[in-house]
Amino acid sequence: MRWWNQFPSGLRNVTRLRLLASIGAGGVIFMTPLIFHAIDFSASQVGSGLAVSALIGTAVRLLSGSLLDRGLRCSWPVRATTLLAVLADLTLFRADTYGGYLLGQLLLGTAAGLYWPAIELAVPLSCGSVPSGRGYALVRSADALGIGLGALLGTVAALVGQLRLVYGVEALCMTAVLILISLHPLEDSRARPGKDSTRPTEREAGSSGLRWLGPLLPVLAVSVIATGILALQQSALPLDLVKGGLQRPGLSESQSGGLIALQLSLLVVLQWPVGRWLSDRSVMFGLSVSVAGFSVGSVLLALSSLSEHGLHFVLAALMPMALAQAAFLPTATEAVIEETPPGHRGLAMALFSQCFAISAMAAPLIGGALLDRQGHGLLLWLLTAAACLLMLPVVRSIQPRFTDSSGALEETVDGVTGNPGFLGD
């Protein structure tokens, strides 16, 4: 409790809400492909539903981010998310046709589009004197713990033959989030629209238009690749494990869920120490660690398809994949903060969240098509490893422009205060 109480009350509130939301999402994310695969949906059908969810989330994220930049309090999108998520859970719990599955995914995509820009922007607004990098390490640890617990509950549901119980768990969690956020709204220290304090300063006025977007593009490019791998872990990897490889035998649904739960357990253990360690280092270093870890893990997954004992390669891939995810999630979010002026951070968070949406739309379609055509994941994981290697030069181009500590804003170039130059203020 002493460790927990060192953080501001607002940040603790954000962390509790994200923990609850992640518990519900953990089972739904990783078990939905198995649920509908078990009723004879093809990998392409499962992937197309996830892609539709991501497509609607793309539009909603931009709307949410734009409204946040116009002064919408962060609590309101989260409240709307809880209602939509519960409705989606009820729909998916009863769905036994492709149409019902698509409707549930549309509702989930809308809920996610509202949720992520608001809950991410709430972190620096709630940090007080704590650096935002450490705040993101804390909330990402809560995300990892929640998703791990949710996946574990999903594995238990698979063992007892009641996979769809994960939708009931998420409905309960989102109801709890709605109650808590109604009692304790998210802190939002931004001045309200219409007041003199909202008039742009000379520095912020210089970052009008889209000039602020240029330096953010490398972060977004890396994020698309990294989140694409995360999407494949949620959609293609469980199906790859069940189908088997060229030589690797297939696993049962419960065994596949158990391996996913094991990886998430590693993420829970690694997220805080890795995030805390990287919060004192440059975002370029943290993203380099992440890209390298994803590349190594993807190569090991590809090799697993070529051996009768391929399960050993899968187990070996879990550690670099978990390390890569633990490095990516807080570091990339902090990189968005460091590259964006305050007046555009709502939309910047929406664009960052769009990386998850784009990946969730494209990666399951590509992964599902490759699995259906080849019957194994060898080519899929080799392609992801190659994509990671191509991102290493992009990572090296990322340099911070803004630091946000204790609510203060400071422009930086290569870590030194000064004029950011081209595409800057």
C-alpha positions in Angstrom: 0.0 0.0 0.0 2.9 2.3 0.7 4.1 1.8 -2.9 0.6 2.3 -4.2 0.0 5.4 -2.2 3.0 7.2 -3.7 1.0 7.9 -6.8 -1.5 10.8 -7.0 -5.2 9.8 -6.3 -6.2 10.7 -9.8 -3.7 8.4 -11.3 -4.7 5.6 -8.9 -8.3 6.1 -10.1 -7.3 5.8 -13.8 -5.4 2.6 -12.9 -8.3 1.0 -11.1 -10.6 1.7 -14.0 -8.2 0.3 -16.6 -7.7 -2.8 -14.5 -11.4 -3.5 -14.4 -11.8 -2.8 -18.1 -8.9 -5.0 -19.0 -10.1 -8.0 -17.0 -13.3 -8.0 -19.0 -11.5 -7.4 -22.3 -8.8 -10.1 -21.7 -11.2 -13.0 -22.0 -13.2 -11.5 -24.9 -10.1 -10.6 -27.0 -8.4 -14.0 -26.8 -11.4 -16.3 -26.6 -13.6 -14.8 -29.3 -11.7 -16.4 -32.2 -11.9 -19.8 -30.4 -15.6 -19.4 -29.6 -16.6 -18.8 -33.2 -14.1 -21.2 -34.6 -15.7 -23.9 -32.5 -19.1 -23.3 -34.3 -17.4 -23.8 -37.7 -16.5 -20.2 -38.6 -13.5 -20.1 -40.9 -10.4 -18.2 -39.9 -11.3 -15.7 -42.7 -14.8 -15.1 -41.2 -13.3 -14.6 -37.7 -10.8 -12.2 -39.1 -13.3 -10.3 -41.1 -15.4 -9.7 -38.0 -12.4 -8.3 -36.1 -11.6 -6.2 -39.1 -15.2 -4.7 -39.2 -14.8 -3.9 -35.5 -11.6 -2.1 -36.2 -13.1 -0.2 -39.1 -15.9 1.3 -37.1 -13.4 2.0 -34.3 -11.3 4.1 -36.8 -14.0 6.7 -37.3 -15.1 6.8 -33.7 -11.5 7.3 -32.5 -11.1 10.4 -34.6 -14.4 11.7 -33.4 -13.5 11.0 -29.8 -10.0 12.6 -30.1 -11.4 15.7 -31.8 -14.1 16.2 -29.1 -11.5 15.8 -26.4 -9.4 18.6 -28.0 -12.5 20.8 -28.0 -12.8 20.4 -24.3 -14.9 17.2 -23.7 -14.1 15.8 -20.3 -12.4 12.4 -20.4 -15.0 10.7 -18.2 -17.8 11.0 -20.8 -16.4 8.8 -23.5 -15.6 6.1 -20.9 -19.2 6.2 -19.6 -20.5 5.7 -23.1 -18.0 2.8 -23.6 -19.4 0.9 -20.7 -22.9 0.9 -22.0 -21.9 -0.1 -25.6 -19.6 -2.9 -24.3 -22.4 -4.4 -22.2 -24.8 -4.3 -25.2 -22.0 -6.0 -27.3 -21.5 -8.7 -24.7 -25.2 -9.5 -24.6 -25.2 -9.7 -28.5 -22.1 -12.0 -28.7 -23.3 -14.2 -25.9 -26.4 -15.2 -27.9 -24.8 -15.0 -31.4 -24.8 -18.2 -33.5 -24.8 -16.7 -37.0 -22.3 -14.6 -38.8 -24.7 -11.6 -38.8 -25.0 -11.7 -35.0 -21.2 -12.0 -34.7 -20.7 -8.9 -36.9 -23.2 -6.8 -34.9 -21.4 -7.7 -31.7 -18.1 -6.7 -33.2 -19.5 -3.4 -34.5 -20.6 -2.5 -31.0 -17.2 -3.5 -29.5 -15.4 -1.5 -32.1 -17.5 1.6 -31.3 -16.9 1.1 -27.6 -13.1 0.8 -28.1 -13.0 3.9 -30.3 -14.6 6.0 -27.6 -12.5 4.5 -24.8 -8.9 4.6 -25.8 -8.2 8.3 -26.7 -10.0 9.4 -23.5 -8.4 6.9 -21.1 -4.9 7.5 -22.6 -5.2 11.3 -22.4 -6.4 11.0 -18.8 -3.0 9.6 -17.7 -0.8 12.8 -18.1 -3.8 14.9 -16.8 -3.8 12.8 -13.6 -0.1 12.4 -13.0 0.5 15.6 -10.9 4.2 15.7 -10.0 4.8 12.2 -11.2 6.4 12.0 -14.7 4.0 10.9 -17.4 6.4 8.1 -18.4 6.1 6.5 -15.0 2.3 7.1 -15.0 2.1 5.2 -18.3 4.2 2.4 -16.9 1.8 2.1 -14.0 -1.4 2.0 -16.0 0.0 -0.4 -18.6 0.9 -2.7 -15.7 -2.7 -2.6 -14.7 -3.7 -3.3 -18.3 -1.4 -6.3 -18.4 -2.6 -7.7 -15.1 -6.2 -7.2 -16.1 -5.8 -8.9 -19.5 -3.9 -11.7 -17.9 -6.6 -12.3 -15.4 -9.3 -12.1 -18.1 -7.5 -14.6 -20.3 -7.1 -16.9 -17.3 -10.8 -16.7 -16.6 -11.3 -17.5 -20.3 -9.1 -20.6 -20.0 -11.1 -21.8 -17.0 -14.3 -21.2 -19.0 -12.8 -23.3 -21.9 -11.9 -26.1 -19.5 -15.5 -26.3 -18.2 -16.9 -26.1 -21.7 -18.5 -22.6 -21.3 -16.4 -20.3 -23.4 -19.1 -17.7 -23.7 -18.9 -16.9 -20.0 -16.2 -14.4 -20.9 -18.9 -12.1 -22.2 -20.7 -12.2 -18.8 -17.4 -11.4 -17.1 -16.8 -8.4 -19.3 -20.4 -7.1 -18.7 -19.9 -7.3 -15.0 -16.5 -5.5 -15.2 -17.9 -2.7 -17.4 -20.8 -2.2 -15.1 -18.3 -1.8 -12.2 -16.4 0.8 -14.3 -19.6 2.8 -14.9 -20.3 2.8 -11.1 -16.8 3.8 -10.2 -16.4 6.6 -12.7 -19.8 8.0 -11.7 -18.6 8.2 -8.1 -15.0 9.4 -9.0 -14.8 11.1 -12.4 -11.4 11.2 -14.1 -9.3 14.3 -13.3 -9.1 16.7 -16.1 -7.2 19.9 -15.4 -7.6 21.4 -18.8 -9.4 24.8 -18.9 -13.0 24.6 -20.2 -13.9 26.0 -23.6 -14.9 29.7 -23.7 -12.6 30.8 -20.9 -9.7 33.1 -21.4 -7.3 30.4 -20.3 -8.1 28.4 -23.4 -6.8 31.0 -25.8 -3.6 29.6 -27.4 -0.3 30.9 -26.4 2.2 32.1 -28.9 4.0 28.8 -28.8 0.8 26.7 -29.2 -0.5 29.0 -31.9 2.6 28.1 -33.9 1.7 24.5 -33.8 -1.7 25.0 -35.4 -2.7 23.2 -38.6 -1.0 19.9 -39.3 2.6 21.0 -38.8 2.7 19.1 -35.5 1.9 15.9 -37.3 5.2 15.4 -39.2 7.4 14.4 -36.2 4.7 12.1 -35.0 4.6 10.0 -38.2 7.6 7.7 -37.3 6.0 6.9 -33.9 2.8 6.0 -35.7 4.6 3.9 -38.3 6.3 1.8 -35.7 3.1 1.5 -33.7 1.2 0.1 -36.8 3.8 -2.8 -37.0 3.9 -3.4 -33.3 0.1 -3.3 -32.8 -0.2 -5.5 -35.9 1.8 -8.2 -34.1 -0.4 -7.7 -31.0 -3.5 -8.2 -33.2 -2.0 -11.4 -34.6 -1.3 -12.7 -31.1 -5.0 -12.3 -30.4 -6.4 -13.6 -33.7 -4.0 -15.7 -35.7 -1.8 -17.2 -32.9 -4.6 -19.1 -31.1 -5.8 -20.5 -34.5 -2.2 -21.4 -35.5 -1.7 -23.3 -32.3 -5.0 -25.2 -32.8 -4.4 -26.0 -36.5 -0.7 -27.1 -36.0 2.3 -26.4 -38.2 4.1 -28.3 -40.9 5.4 -30.7 -38.3 4.1 -29.3 -35.0 0.9 -31.1 -33.9 -2.2 -29.0 -33.2 -3.4 -28.2 -29.7 -6.8 -28.3 -28.1 -8.7 -25.0 -27.5 -8.0 -25.2 -23.8 -4.2 -25.9 -24.4 -4.0 -22.9 -26.8 -5.8 -20.7 -24.3 -3.4 -21.9 -21.6 -0.3 -20.8 -23.7 -1.9 -17.4 -24.3 -2.6 -17.1 -20.6 1.1 -18.0 -19.9 2.3 -15.3 -22.2 0.0 -12.8 -20.5 1.3 -13.9 -17.1 4.8 -13.1 -18.2 3.6 -9.7 -19.4 2.1 -9.1 -15.9 5.4 -9.9 -14.3 7.5 -7.8 -16.7 5.3 -4.8 -17.4 6.0 -2.7 -14.3 9.8 -3.3 -14.0 10.4 -3.0 -17.7 8.1 0.1 -18.0 9.7 1.7 -14.9 13.2 0.9 -16.3 12.4 2.4 -19.7 10.7 5.5 -18.2 14.2 6.8 -17.3 15.5 6.2 -20.8 14.8 7.7 -24.2 11.7 6.5 -26.2 14.0 5.6 -29.0 15.8 3.1 -26.8 12.5 1.6 -25.5 11.0 1.2 -29.0 14.3 -0.4 -30.2 14.0 -3.0 -27.5 10.4 -3.6 -28.4 11.0 -4.0 -32.2 13.9 -6.4 -31.5 11.9 -8.5 -29.1 9.0 -8.8 -31.6 11.4 -9.8 -34.3 13.0 -12.6 -32.2 9.7 -13.9 -31.0 8.3 -14.0 -34.6 11.3 -16.0 -35.9 10.8 -18.5 -33.0 7.1 -18.9 -33.9 8.0 -19.5 -37.5 10.6 -22.2 -36.6 8.0 -23.9 -34.4 6.1 -24.9 -37.5 9.1 -26.9 -38.8 9.5 -29.3 -35.9 7.6 -32.1 -34.2 8.7 -30.5 -31.0 7.7 -27.1 -32.2 5.9 -26.4 -28.9 9.3 -25.8 -27.4 9.9 -23.0 -29.9 6.5 -21.6 -29.0 7.4 -21.6 -25.3 10.7 -19.9 -26.1 9.0 -17.2 -28.1 6.8 -16.2 -25.2 9.5 -14.4 -23.3 10.8 -12.0 -26.1 7.2 -11.4 -27.2 6.2 -10.4 -23.6 9.3 -8.3 -23.2 8.6 -6.5 -26.5 5.0 -5.8 -25.5 6.0 -4.6 -22.1 8.5 -2.2 -23.7 6.2 -1.0 -26.5 3.0 -0.1 -24.7 4.1 2.6 -22.2 7.0 3.8 -24.4 5.0 4.4 -27.5 2.3 6.3 -25.5 5.0 8.5 -23.9 6.5 9.1 -27.4 3.2 10.5 -28.5 3.2 12.9 -25.6 6.8 14.0 -26.3 6.1 14.6 -30.0 2.8 16.5 -29.6 1.9 20.0 -28.3 -0.8 20.0 -25.6 -3.5 21.5 -27.7 -3.4 18.5 -30.1 -2.9 15.6 -27.7 -6.5 14.4 -27.8 -6.3 14.0 -31.6 -2.8 12.6 -31.3 -4.0 10.0 -28.9 -6.8 9.2 -31.3 -4.3 8.7 -34.1 -2.1 6.5 -31.9 -5.2 4.5 -31.0 -5.9 4.3 -34.8 -2.7 2.2 -35.1 -4.5 -0.4 -33.0 -7.6 -0.1 -35.1 -5.7 -0.3 -38.5 -3.8 -3.3 -37.2 -6.9 -5.0 -35.9 -8.5 -4.4 -39.3 -5.7 -5.6 -41.5 -3.7 -8.1 -39.5 -6.5 -10.6 -38.8 -7.6 -10.5 -42.5 -4.0 -11.1 -43.7 -3.3 -13.7 -40.9 -6.6 -15.5 -41.4 -6.1 -15.7 -45.2 -2.6 -17.0 -44.9 -3.7 -19.6 -42.3 -6.6 -20.8 -44.5 -4.4 -21.0 -47.6 -1.3 -22.6 -46.1 -2.7 -24.3 -43.1 0.1 -23.1 -40.9 1.8 -19.9 -39.8 5.3 -20.2 -41.1 5.1 -17.5 -43.8 3.0 -15.2 -41.5 5.6 -15.1 -38.7 8.5 -14.7 -41.1 6.8 -11.7 -42.6 6.2 -10.1 -39.2 9.9 -10.6 -38.3 10.9 -8.9 -41.6 8.6 -6.0 -40.9 10.1 -5.4 -37.5 13.6 -5.3 -38.9 12.5 -2.7 -41.4 11.3 -0.5 -38.6 14.7 -0.3 -36.8 15.9 2.7 -38.9 12.5 4.4 -38.4 12.9 4.1 -34.6 16.3 5.8 -34.7 14.7 8.9 -36.3 12.4 9.5 -33.2 13.5 12.4 -31.1 11.5 14.2 -28.3 10.1 17.7 -29.0 8.1 18.2 -25.8 8.5 17.1 -22.2 5.5 17.3 -19.9 6.4 17.2 -16.2 4.3 18.6 -13.5 2.1 20.3 -16.1 5.0 22.3 -17.6 5.7 22.3 -21.3 9.1 22.6 -22.7 10.2 22.3 -26.4 13.2 20.1 -27.0 15.5 19.1 -29.8 17.6 16.0 -29.2 17.0 16.5 -25.5 18.2 20.2 -25.6 15.8 23.1 -25.2 15.5 25.1 -28.4 13.8 25.6 -31.7 12.5 22.4 -33.2 12.9 23.7 -36.7 11.2 22.2 -39.7 7.6 21.2 -39.1 7.9 22.5 -35.5 6.6 25.7 -33.8 
